[in-house]
Amino acid sequence: MCAAAAPAKDPPFPSLQAITLSTLAANPASITSLQGVSESHCQLLLRLVLDRCALTPRLAQLFLESPHASVKAELDGIDILQGMFVLDDTPPPSRLGCKKG
């Protein structure tokens, strides 16, 4: 008789993928290209950048130049230039690069 498999537990530490994408989102100036990045990783990175309100026109251009239509579609509803001259202490989501809703 086979014993039922134990339910999978979350690992006690974050995955290398999670660490890498979080580090890139925290340091968006270090992102120089998204060529060769998978669609799922590119989408997740964009969401992390938007959650941090860190999307800049330069970074938006990199995402728009990615070969993934779904990433480009996610940027469609975002006014990239909104808040460009707003001070850093302005609360999100009125700041540049903040995801609304």
Salt bridges, closest charged atoms under 4 A:
GLU74 OE2 - ARG47 NE 3.58
GLU74 OE2 - LYS99 NZ 3.54
